[in-house]
Amino acid sequence: MKDELRLVRNDLNQLEQYEKRRDLLIYGISYTKDKNVTDIVLKLDNTLGLTLKENDFNAIHRLPPTKNSVDKTK
């Protein structure tokens, strides 16, 4: 029974990781009311010379800057 549970947990973990392969993590984009993060990313892709479409992502997650990042707004 323990082996079966371990296999099921492993399968679940693999499925969860597979689903996350199309997630996009963006660090340091501040929250702005009435601004859609997808719109921000699609505008950013033009600046970077990329060709992204809304359906290229399952989800886009806006994360705070990392501890080691430099705040260039000061």
Helices and strands as residue ranges (DSSP letters): H 2-19, G 20-22, E 23-27, H 37-48, G 54-56, E 59-63
